[in-house]
Amino acid sequence: MNRRTFLQSTGAACAGLALTRSIPAFADTLQTGKGWRTFEVTARVEVLKPSGITHIWLPTAILRDTPYQRTLSNQFHADGGTAKLTKDKPTALGIVSASYPANAKPVLNLTSRVRLKNYAVDLSTPGKAPHVPKAELDYFLQPTKYVPTDGIVKETALKATAGANTDMEKAQAIYDWVVNNTFRDPKVRGCGRGDIRFMLESGDLGGKCADLNALYVGLARSAGLPARHIYGLRIAKSDLGYKSLGVNTDKATKGQHCRVEVYLHDYGWVPVDPADVRKVVLEEPPGNRPLSDEMVSKARKRLFGSWEMNWMAYNYAHDVALPGSAKPPLVYFMYPQAETTDGRVDPFDPDNFKYEITVKEES
């Protein structure tokens, strides 16, 4: 299956794409009774120093048929340019691509409306998981450039799962290995590099969510468990008492965060997030909490099998080739991207690349 094959559509507004009918059994154990919440998320991007023809790309939520997210609509407008939406069904990848002539002021606006619901799988009672096509599971066993499944990754997976027999035992053992052996490194730019072979070979197991959760995915796939990164954006505060696991204003500009799902035979797709356990360790006041800390222990238990959905999913994609770009593919896509005739713009350079993401919860 080609990771770079896109289904294309054009226009100023597009509804979400139905991606899969396989909805795993789950128990809504977080905030029981609250049900679905609806959010409007607006991104505005501007290239401050355009040079020649300018391109801007934005990740776009298109997940529609999942237990935790329904994408209602995407509306976008390229001031002074043209824009289109491309979709890749296997990776749930939506990209708004905009192009601007040399004399234009490159500004791209995207507004997405999503419904979100807290997501938990009852792991205490094995059940008959809904059917998932073999092709889908095989796809999420494949290695990628930065998430290989051979060599030191395979060796580490075998060590981490020694003595584990069932897929549940293996998934839990890998989760525990990542939590116990990694750390969140605040000096890493953005969400990290996602290069797990480098992490293991160098012995540097520090990073952010795109590193630590990519490590979980690679180890799980090496152990024969289908697993996938889910790249997205925190868009609301945590209602579970974690200041570090949400955004506390209507600004989500720096809220990028990836999570993981692992497929277990008796349960279907199960949410996990070892990287956020390490975020609680480092950032939850007063900071640098031990793994034995009560708040850390609660997060560790909760984040194997459930997610609080104050977060909007973008895609499962890795090695992302931006439409119309001659530059190398991105390791992952959850930050705005841009290029001019001078090359790719640094998304973390506020003097050249300005963007803001705002959120409004609908009543």
C-alpha positions as CSV (number, residue, x, y, z in Angstrom):
1,M,0.0,0.0,0.0
2,N,1.5,3.3,-1.1
3,R,1.9,5.8,1.8
4,R,2.1,8.7,-0.8
5,T,-1.0,7.9,-2.8
6,F,-3.6,10.6,-2.3
7,L,-7.3,10.9,-3.1
8,Q,-7.7,14.5,-4.1
9,S,-10.6,16.9,-3.9
10,T,-10.8,20.7,-4.3
11,G,-12.9,23.5,-2.9
12,A,-13.4,25.8,0.0
13,A,-15.2,23.4,2.3
14,C,-15.0,19.6,2.7
15,A,-16.7,17.3,5.1
16,G,-14.7,14.6,7.0
17,L,-14.0,11.2,5.3
18,A,-15.4,8.0,6.7
19,L,-12.4,5.9,7.3
20,T,-13.4,2.6,8.9
21,R,-16.4,0.8,10.2
22,S,-14.4,-1.2,12.7
23,I,-15.3,0.4,16.1
24,P,-13.8,-1.5,19.1
25,A,-15.7,-2.2,22.2
26,F,-15.0,0.5,24.8
27,A,-16.3,1.8,28.1
28,D,-16.7,5.5,28.6
29,T,-15.3,5.5,32.1
30,L,-14.0,9.1,32.0
31,Q,-16.5,11.8,32.7
32,T,-19.4,9.3,32.4
33,G,-22.5,10.9,31.1
34,K,-21.0,13.9,29.5
35,G,-20.9,12.3,26.1
36,W,-19.9,14.1,23.0
37,R,-18.4,17.6,23.1
38,T,-18.2,19.9,20.0
39,F,-15.3,22.1,19.2
40,E,-14.4,24.7,16.5
41,V,-10.7,24.8,15.9
42,T,-9.3,27.7,13.7
43,A,-5.8,27.9,12.4
44,R,-4.4,31.0,10.7
45,V,-1.0,30.8,9.1
46,E,1.1,33.6,7.5
47,V,4.5,33.5,5.8
48,L,6.1,36.8,6.8
49,K,9.0,36.8,4.3
50,P,7.7,35.3,1.1
51,S,10.1,34.7,-1.8
52,G,8.7,33.9,-5.2
53,I,5.9,31.3,-5.3
54,T,5.0,30.3,-1.7
55,H,3.3,27.1,-0.5
56,I,1.6,26.4,2.8
57,W,0.4,23.1,4.2
58,L,-1.8,22.4,7.2
59,P,-2.8,19.1,8.8
60,T,-6.5,18.6,8.7
61,A,-8.8,16.5,10.9
62,I,-10.7,14.0,8.7
63,L,-11.4,11.1,11.2
64,R,-15.1,10.6,11.2
65,D,-16.2,7.1,12.3
66,T,-14.3,6.3,15.5
67,P,-15.3,5.8,19.1
68,Y,-13.6,9.1,20.1
69,Q,-13.9,11.6,17.2
70,R,-16.4,12.7,14.5
71,T,-15.1,15.3,12.1
72,L,-18.0,17.5,11.1
73,S,-16.5,19.9,8.6
74,N,-13.3,21.6,7.3
75,Q,-13.5,25.1,5.8
76,F,-10.4,26.8,4.4
77,H,-9.5,29.9,2.5
78,A,-6.2,31.0,1.0
79,D,-6.0,34.8,0.8
80,G,-4.5,35.7,-2.5
81,G,-3.9,32.1,-3.5
82,T,-5.6,28.8,-4.3
83,A,-6.1,25.8,-1.9
84,K,-7.2,22.2,-2.0
85,L,-7.7,19.3,0.3
86,T,-6.0,16.0,-0.2
87,K,-6.9,12.8,1.7
88,D,-5.2,9.4,2.2
89,K,-7.6,6.9,3.6
90,P,-5.3,4.3,5.2
91,T,-3.4,6.9,7.2
92,A,-6.4,9.2,7.9
93,L,-4.2,12.0,6.4
94,G,-5.8,15.2,5.4
95,I,-3.7,18.1,4.0
96,V,-4.9,21.5,3.0
97,S,-2.3,22.7,0.4
98,A,-2.2,26.4,-0.6
99,S,-0.2,28.1,-3.3
100,Y,0.5,31.9,-3.7
101,P,2.0,33.9,-6.6
102,A,5.1,36.0,-6.0
103,N,3.1,39.2,-5.4
104,A,0.7,37.8,-2.9
105,K,0.7,38.0,0.9
106,P,0.5,34.3,1.9
107,V,-2.2,33.7,4.5
108,L,-4.1,30.4,5.0
109,N,-7.1,30.0,7.3
110,L,-8.6,26.6,8.2
111,T,-11.6,26.0,10.5
112,S,-12.5,22.5,11.6
113,R,-15.5,21.4,13.6
114,V,-15.1,18.1,15.5
115,R,-17.1,16.1,18.1
116,L,-15.0,14.4,20.8
117,K,-15.8,11.8,23.4
118,N,-13.6,10.3,26.1
119,Y,-12.4,6.9,25.0
120,A,-11.7,3.8,27.2
121,V,-11.5,0.1,26.5
122,D,-12.6,-2.2,29.3
123,L,-9.5,-4.4,29.6
124,S,-10.9,-6.4,32.5
125,T,-13.3,-8.4,30.3
126,P,-12.0,-9.9,27.0
127,G,-14.7,-9.7,24.4
128,K,-15.2,-10.4,20.7
129,A,-13.6,-7.4,19.0
130,P,-15.3,-6.1,15.9
131,H,-13.8,-7.3,12.6
132,V,-10.9,-5.3,11.3
133,P,-9.7,-6.1,7.8
134,K,-6.4,-8.0,7.7
135,A,-5.0,-5.5,5.2
136,E,-5.5,-2.7,7.8
137,L,-3.7,-4.7,10.5
138,D,-0.9,-5.7,8.1
139,Y,-0.5,-2.0,7.2
140,F,0.1,-1.0,10.8
141,L,2.8,-3.7,11.1
142,Q,5.0,-2.2,8.4
143,P,8.3,-0.5,9.3
144,T,8.9,3.1,8.2
145,K,12.1,5.0,7.7
146,Y,12.4,6.2,11.3
147,V,10.4,3.5,12.9
148,P,12.0,0.2,11.8
149,T,11.2,-3.2,13.2
150,D,14.5,-5.0,12.7
151,G,18.0,-4.9,14.3
152,I,18.2,-3.2,17.7
153,V,14.4,-2.4,17.7
154,K,13.6,-6.1,17.3
155,E,16.2,-7.0,19.9
156,T,14.8,-4.5,22.4
157,A,11.2,-5.7,21.8
158,L,12.2,-9.3,22.5
159,K,13.9,-8.3,25.8
160,A,10.9,-6.1,26.8
161,T,8.4,-8.9,26.2
162,A,10.4,-11.8,27.6
163,G,8.0,-14.0,29.5
164,A,4.9,-12.4,27.9
165,N,2.7,-14.9,26.0
166,T,-0.5,-13.1,25.0
167,D,-0.8,-9.9,23.0
168,M,-2.2,-8.2,26.1
169,E,0.8,-9.2,28.1
170,K,3.2,-8.0,25.3
171,A,1.4,-4.7,24.9
172,Q,1.6,-4.0,28.7
173,A,5.2,-5.1,28.9
174,I,6.2,-2.7,26.1
175,Y,4.2,0.1,27.7
176,D,6.0,-0.6,31.0
177,W,9.4,-0.7,29.3
178,V,8.9,2.7,27.6
179,V,7.6,4.3,30.8
180,N,10.5,2.9,32.9
181,N,13.4,3.5,30.5
182,T,12.6,6.8,28.8
183,F,12.3,10.4,29.9
184,R,10.8,13.6,28.6
185,D,13.5,16.0,27.4
186,P,12.3,19.7,27.5
187,K,15.2,20.8,25.3
188,V,13.9,18.8,22.2
189,R,12.3,21.1,19.6
190,G,8.6,20.6,18.9
191,C,7.4,17.1,19.5
192,G,10.7,15.4,18.7
193,R,12.5,13.6,15.8
194,G,10.8,10.3,16.0
195,D,14.0,8.4,15.0
196,I,13.8,5.3,17.3
197,R,16.8,3.5,15.9
198,F,19.0,6.5,16.8
199,M,17.5,6.6,20.2
200,L,18.2,2.9,20.9
201,E,21.7,2.8,19.3
202,S,22.8,6.0,21.0
203,G,21.3,5.1,24.4
204,D,19.7,8.5,24.5
205,L,16.1,7.6,25.4
206,G,15.0,11.2,26.1
207,G,12.6,13.0,23.8
208,K,9.0,14.1,23.5
209,C,5.8,12.5,22.4
210,A,6.8,11.8,18.8
211,D,9.9,10.1,20.1
212,L,8.6,8.1,23.1
213,N,5.3,7.0,21.5
214,A,7.1,6.2,18.2
215,L,9.3,3.9,20.3
216,Y,6.2,2.2,21.6
217,V,4.9,1.7,18.0
218,G,8.2,0.3,16.8
219,L,8.6,-2.1,19.6
220,A,4.9,-3.2,19.4
221,R,5.2,-3.8,15.6
222,S,8.5,-5.8,16.2
223,A,6.6,-8.0,18.6
224,G,3.9,-8.7,16.1
225,L,1.3,-6.2,17.4
226,P,-0.3,-3.8,14.9
227,A,0.2,-0.3,16.3
228,R,-0.2,3.2,15.0
229,H,0.8,6.8,15.9
230,I,-2.0,9.2,16.0
231,Y,-0.8,12.8,15.6
232,G,-3.0,15.6,16.8
233,L,-3.6,18.7,19.0
234,R,-4.6,19.3,22.6
235,I,-7.5,21.7,22.4
236,A,-8.9,21.9,26.0
237,K,-7.9,21.7,29.6
238,S,-7.8,18.4,31.4
239,D,-10.8,17.7,33.7
240,L,-8.9,15.0,35.4
241,G,-6.6,17.2,37.5
242,Y,-3.5,17.3,35.2
243,K,-2.3,20.8,34.4
244,S,0.3,19.4,32.1
245,L,-2.1,17.4,29.9
246,G,-4.2,20.1,28.4
247,V,-4.3,23.7,27.2
248,N,-5.8,26.1,29.7
249,T,-6.8,29.0,27.4
250,D,-8.5,29.2,24.0
251,K,-5.0,29.2,22.3
252,A,-3.9,25.7,21.2
253,T,-0.9,26.9,19.0
254,K,1.6,24.9,20.9
255,G,-0.7,22.0,21.8
256,Q,0.6,19.4,19.3
257,H,0.7,15.9,20.7
258,C,0.7,12.4,19.4
259,R,-0.8,9.3,20.9
260,V,-0.9,5.6,20.1
261,E,-3.3,2.8,19.5
262,V,-2.3,-0.9,19.6
263,Y,-4.5,-3.7,18.3
264,L,-5.2,-6.5,20.7
265,H,-7.1,-9.6,19.5
266,D,-9.8,-9.7,22.2
267,Y,-10.3,-5.9,22.4
268,G,-9.7,-4.2,19.1
269,W,-7.8,-0.9,18.9
270,V,-6.7,0.1,22.4
271,P,-5.5,3.6,23.3
272,V,-2.2,4.1,25.1
273,D,0.1,7.0,25.8
274,P,3.3,6.3,27.6
275,A,4.7,9.7,26.6
276,D,2.1,11.5,28.7
277,V,3.1,9.5,31.7
278,R,6.6,10.9,31.3
279,K,5.1,14.4,30.8
280,V,3.3,14.1,34.1
281,V,6.6,13.0,35.8
282,L,8.5,16.1,34.4
283,E,5.9,18.8,34.3
284,E,3.1,18.2,36.8
285,P,3.7,20.7,39.7
286,P,6.0,20.7,41.5
287,G,7.8,18.8,38.8
288,N,10.3,15.9,38.6
289,R,7.9,13.5,40.4
290,P,9.1,9.9,40.9
291,L,7.3,7.1,39.2
292,S,6.1,6.0,42.6
293,D,4.2,9.3,43.0
294,E,0.4,8.8,43.4
295,M,-0.4,11.2,40.6
296,V,2.1,9.5,38.2
297,S,0.8,6.1,39.2
298,K,-2.8,7.1,38.4
299,A,-1.7,8.5,35.0
300,R,0.2,5.4,34.3
301,K,-2.7,3.1,35.0
302,R,-5.2,5.4,33.1
303,L,-3.1,5.8,30.0
304,F,-3.0,2.1,29.2
305,G,-6.5,1.7,27.8
306,S,-8.0,5.2,27.8
307,W,-7.7,8.8,26.6
308,E,-9.2,11.9,27.9
309,M,-10.5,13.5,24.7
310,N,-9.4,17.1,25.2
311,W,-7.4,16.4,22.1
312,M,-8.2,16.3,18.4
313,A,-6.7,13.7,16.1
314,Y,-5.2,14.6,12.8
315,N,-3.7,11.4,11.2
316,Y,-1.8,8.2,11.5
317,A,0.8,9.1,8.8
318,H,4.5,8.7,8.8
319,D,7.0,9.7,6.1
320,V,4.6,12.3,4.7
321,A,5.3,13.7,1.3
322,L,3.7,17.2,1.0
323,P,1.7,17.6,-2.2
324,G,3.6,19.7,-4.7
325,S,6.8,19.8,-2.6
326,A,10.2,18.7,-4.0
327,K,11.7,18.6,-0.5
328,P,12.1,15.3,1.5
329,P,9.1,13.8,3.3
330,L,8.3,14.8,6.8
331,V,8.7,12.3,9.6
332,Y,5.2,13.2,10.8
333,F,2.7,16.0,10.1
334,M,1.1,17.9,12.9
335,Y,2.7,21.3,12.6
336,P,2.0,23.9,9.8
337,Q,4.6,23.8,7.0
338,A,5.6,26.3,4.3
339,E,8.1,26.7,1.4
340,T,9.3,29.6,-0.7
341,T,11.7,29.7,-3.6
342,D,14.4,29.9,-0.8
343,G,13.4,26.5,0.6
344,R,11.4,25.1,3.4
345,V,10.4,27.5,6.2
346,D,11.3,26.6,9.7
347,P,7.9,26.2,11.5
348,F,9.5,27.3,14.8
349,D,10.9,30.6,13.4
350,P,8.5,33.3,14.6
351,D,10.3,36.0,12.5
352,N,9.4,34.3,9.3
353,F,6.5,32.0,10.0
354,K,3.5,33.1,12.0
355,Y,0.6,30.9,13.0
356,E,-2.1,30.8,15.7
357,I,-4.6,28.1,16.5
358,T,-7.7,29.1,18.5
359,V,-10.4,26.9,20.0
360,K,-14.1,27.5,20.8
361,E,-16.2,24.9,22.5
362,E,-19.8,24.9,21.3
363,S,-22.6,24.6,23.9
